[in-house]
Amino acid sequence: MVLMSRRGMLLLRLILLAPILLVLWACAAPQTGPAQTREGGPVIAVYLVAHDGHTGIAVPRADIPAGLWPESREFPQAEYLEVGWGNRDFYYGRNQGLWGTLNAMLPSPSVLHVAGFRGSPADYFRANEIVRLAVPVDGFERLVRYIHDAYERAGALPAKALGPGLYGDSRFYPAWESFHLFRTCNVWMAQALRAAGLPFRDSITMEGLMSQARESSSVAVF
């Protein structure tokens, strides 16, 4: 009889428990975050982009506060920077088979994907659903700080890119947090939006996050 490894046993339990966990997570009450977007004050438009199962956030590069996000200066021609976060093996290593998917449920290293582009996000991502969100100026600074703090810099500024990204002028960078079943790319994005002052609750799925964005009172959907 072949004994299953401890890691294999844990993966099997996660597979069996996943449907229950997803239901419980979807029913969780909204989490509180920073103050909501204030009416009447200046705002900056950011764009939530739906990809294949995950989301990215596009922000205007010119509005990034000085002293934050030094890696943004590596895209000098860009008008916008789109950021995504995910499992390093699955997202960067492209290990997207069954084992790669199951292995991503366990705590594992993460990466940031940053793409720079010119023109409107609606034109650049014309094949994707995009939701425009208005955030206050101070909320935008908190959003940028959230992105700034996600890098694994190991004492070096800026962080060294791991390699080219998935489209256009894009790169992967090391991130310090662990990716796992309860900390997916969409959960990370929901927390980024809460840091900006928007009333988003955590969602494991892309559709769960995008549906919240569509219901927001200050959005435009492309």
PLY file of the C-alpha trace (Angstrom):
ply
format ascii 1.0
element vertex 222
property float x
property float y
property float z
element edge 221
property int vertex1
property int vertex2
end_header
0.00 0.00 0.00
1.41 3.39 -1.01
1.23 5.96 1.77
0.16 9.45 0.76
2.52 12.25 1.78
1.44 14.79 4.37
1.25 17.46 1.64
-0.86 15.17 -0.53
-3.24 14.50 2.37
-3.62 18.23 2.97
-4.36 18.84 -0.72
-6.97 16.08 -0.69
-8.68 17.61 2.33
-8.69 21.04 0.67
-10.27 19.56 -2.46
-13.03 17.95 -0.41
-13.61 21.06 1.68
-13.36 23.63 -1.13
-17.08 23.73 -2.08
-18.09 24.29 1.56
-15.40 26.90 2.09
-16.44 28.81 -1.03
-20.06 28.93 0.12
-19.08 30.13 3.58
-16.76 32.75 2.10
-19.41 34.05 -0.30
-21.85 34.45 2.58
-19.43 36.34 4.79
-20.48 39.81 5.92
-18.81 42.80 4.24
-15.59 43.83 5.93
-15.03 47.36 7.10
-12.23 49.48 5.69
-11.19 53.11 5.39
-13.76 55.89 5.09
-16.05 55.80 2.06
-15.48 58.03 -0.95
-16.51 61.56 0.02
-19.03 63.31 -2.22
-18.05 66.63 -3.73
-14.28 66.33 -3.31
-11.67 65.80 -6.04
-11.41 62.25 -7.32
-9.07 60.19 -9.48
-10.43 57.54 -11.86
-9.01 54.02 -11.60
-10.11 51.03 -13.68
-10.89 47.49 -12.57
-10.08 45.10 -15.44
-11.51 41.58 -15.74
-9.14 38.97 -17.11
-9.48 35.18 -17.31
-10.48 34.45 -13.73
-8.61 37.33 -12.10
-8.62 41.12 -11.99
-6.18 43.98 -12.48
-6.30 47.63 -11.45
-5.19 50.36 -13.87
-4.09 53.70 -12.40
-2.88 56.96 -14.00
0.90 57.07 -13.72
1.07 60.88 -13.56
-0.96 60.93 -10.32
1.32 58.54 -8.40
2.62 60.48 -5.37
6.33 61.25 -5.26
8.28 58.87 -3.07
5.93 55.93 -3.60
6.12 52.96 -5.99
9.65 53.47 -7.41
9.09 50.63 -9.90
6.52 52.81 -11.68
9.39 54.92 -13.02
10.54 51.92 -15.07
7.64 52.64 -17.45
8.47 56.24 -18.47
6.32 56.20 -21.62
3.20 54.85 -19.92
0.13 56.91 -19.17
-1.40 54.09 -17.12
-0.03 51.19 -15.10
-2.15 48.06 -14.65
-1.30 45.86 -11.66
-2.23 42.28 -10.87
-1.14 39.94 -8.07
-1.07 36.16 -7.95
0.62 32.83 -7.31
4.21 32.83 -8.58
4.20 29.33 -10.10
0.73 29.65 -11.63
0.87 33.28 -12.77
4.54 33.81 -13.63
5.74 30.23 -14.06
2.62 29.37 -16.13
2.31 26.08 -14.26
-1.44 25.98 -14.84
-2.10 22.25 -15.01
-4.19 20.38 -12.46
-1.30 19.97 -10.03
-0.36 23.64 -10.34
-3.95 24.63 -9.59
-4.19 22.35 -6.56
-0.78 23.36 -5.28
-1.82 27.02 -5.41
-4.36 26.32 -2.65
-1.48 25.96 -0.20
0.61 28.93 0.99
3.09 29.72 -1.77
5.15 32.69 -3.09
3.43 35.47 -5.01
4.23 37.98 -7.75
3.04 41.33 -9.05
2.36 41.80 -12.75
2.73 45.40 -13.95
1.84 46.55 -17.48
2.40 50.08 -18.80
0.36 51.48 -21.68
-0.74 54.68 -23.40
-4.26 55.70 -24.29
-7.47 54.95 -22.43
-7.87 51.65 -20.53
-11.09 51.04 -22.49
-9.11 51.11 -25.76
-6.15 49.10 -24.47
-8.32 46.39 -22.91
-11.09 46.53 -25.49
-11.67 42.76 -25.27
-12.08 42.89 -21.47
-14.81 44.14 -19.19
-13.64 47.30 -17.42
-15.29 49.21 -14.59
-14.28 52.80 -13.92
-14.13 53.70 -10.22
-13.76 57.19 -8.75
-11.57 57.40 -5.63
-10.71 60.46 -3.53
-7.20 61.85 -3.81
-6.21 60.61 -0.35
-7.76 57.22 -1.18
-5.68 57.04 -4.35
-2.56 57.63 -2.29
-3.54 54.77 0.04
-4.13 52.54 -3.00
-0.68 53.36 -4.38
0.86 52.73 -0.96
-0.87 49.34 -0.84
0.74 48.46 -4.18
4.08 49.96 -3.08
4.08 47.81 0.06
3.30 44.59 -1.85
6.76 44.31 -3.46
9.50 42.05 -2.09
12.47 44.41 -2.42
15.04 42.73 -0.18
16.49 46.13 0.69
16.86 47.25 -2.93
14.96 50.09 -4.61
13.46 49.51 -7.07
12.73 45.79 -6.87
14.41 43.75 -9.59
11.97 42.36 -12.15
11.73 38.57 -12.42
11.11 38.67 -16.15
8.83 39.95 -18.92
5.09 40.06 -18.41
2.17 38.70 -20.37
1.34 41.51 -22.81
2.75 44.79 -24.08
5.32 46.58 -21.93
4.90 44.46 -18.81
7.02 42.73 -16.15
6.70 40.40 -13.21
8.09 41.44 -9.82
8.52 39.45 -6.60
5.90 40.07 -3.90
6.32 39.25 -0.23
2.87 37.88 0.72
1.82 34.25 0.46
-0.86 33.20 -2.00
-3.33 30.57 -0.77
-6.98 29.52 -0.86
-8.11 32.40 1.35
-5.73 34.98 -0.18
-6.42 34.83 -3.90
-5.71 37.48 -6.52
-9.28 38.76 -6.22
-9.12 38.94 -2.43
-5.90 40.95 -2.77
-7.64 43.29 -5.21
-10.69 43.75 -2.97
-8.38 44.78 -0.14
-6.59 47.20 -2.45
-9.94 48.82 -3.28
-10.86 49.00 0.40
-7.54 50.73 1.03
-8.72 53.32 -1.50
-11.86 53.88 0.55
-14.28 51.90 -1.62
-16.85 49.57 0.00
-15.65 46.23 -1.41
-15.81 42.95 0.47
-13.41 40.06 -0.13
-14.28 37.78 -3.02
-12.39 34.67 -4.12
-13.81 34.89 -7.63
-13.40 37.48 -10.36
-17.15 37.63 -11.00
-17.83 38.26 -7.32
-15.51 41.26 -7.38
-16.72 42.61 -10.72
-20.37 42.36 -9.66
-19.60 44.55 -6.65
-17.92 47.06 -8.94
-20.92 47.17 -11.28
-23.22 47.90 -8.34
-21.11 50.80 -7.13
-22.83 54.17 -7.34
-19.93 55.93 -9.09
-18.85 53.65 -11.93
-18.87 53.44 -15.70
-18.79 49.99 -17.30
-17.01 49.46 -20.65
0 1
1 2
2 3
3 4
4 5
5 6
6 7
7 8
8 9
9 10
10 11
11 12
12 13
13 14
14 15
15 16
16 17
17 18
18 19
19 20
20 21
21 22
22 23
23 24
24 25
25 26
26 27
27 28
28 29
29 30
30 31
31 32
32 33
33 34
34 35
35 36
36 37
37 38
38 39
39 40
40 41
41 42
42 43
43 44
44 45
45 46
46 47
47 48
48 49
49 50
50 51
51 52
52 53
53 54
54 55
55 56
56 57
57 58
58 59
59 60
60 61
61 62
62 63
63 64
64 65
65 66
66 67
67 68
68 69
69 70
70 71
71 72
72 73
73 74
74 75
75 76
76 77
77 78
78 79
79 80
80 81
81 82
82 83
83 84
84 85
85 86
86 87
87 88
88 89
89 90
90 91
91 92
92 93
93 94
94 95
95 96
96 97
97 98
98 99
99 100
100 101
101 102
102 103
103 104
104 105
105 106
106 107
107 108
108 109
109 110
110 111
111 112
112 113
113 114
114 115
115 116
116 117
117 118
118 119
119 120
120 121
121 122
122 123
123 124
124 125
125 126
126 127
127 128
128 129
129 130
130 131
131 132
132 133
133 134
134 135
135 136
136 137
137 138
138 139
139 140
140 141
141 142
142 143
143 144
144 145
145 146
146 147
147 148
148 149
149 150
150 151
151 152
152 153
153 154
154 155
155 156
156 157
157 158
158 159
159 160
160 161
161 162
162 163
163 164
164 165
165 166
166 167
167 168
168 169
169 170
170 171
171 172
172 173
173 174
174 175
175 176
176 177
177 178
178 179
179 180
180 181
181 182
182 183
183 184
184 185
185 186
186 187
187 188
188 189
189 190
190 191
191 192
192 193
193 194
194 195
195 196
196 197
197 198
198 199
199 200
200 201
201 202
202 203
203 204
204 205
205 206
206 207
207 208
208 209
209 210
210 211
211 212
212 213
213 214
214 215
215 216
216 217
217 218
218 219
219 220
220 221
